Amino acid sequence: MRFRITTHSGHPAPPEALDRLIGELGERRGRARFRKVGPEIRVVWGGSEEAGWDRPERIELERTELLRLLAERCRASDGLQLDWFAVGPMD
């Protein structure tokens, strides 16, 4: 599953928020691979083993797991706030 992380339009984030977040996440963490492309972070989550799931159910489950990971990294960092970011599917 592929997701994108952007700054949330409803919560003002500093201009460097995505750069700081990708610095906290690195290229790979758990089931996720991260890459900054322009004004967003692209995420490849999981693998093909979930292919039999109903797509909407899978999207929401994996999005929730990704949000938990982001919340953990924001708590562990100095000054990042989860509210600054929005996560949505790319496909």
Summary of the structure (lengths in Angstrom):
residues: 91
radius of gyration: 12.9
end to end distance: 7.8
largest distance: 39.9
contacts: 235
relative contact order: 0.31
helix: 41%
strand: 27%
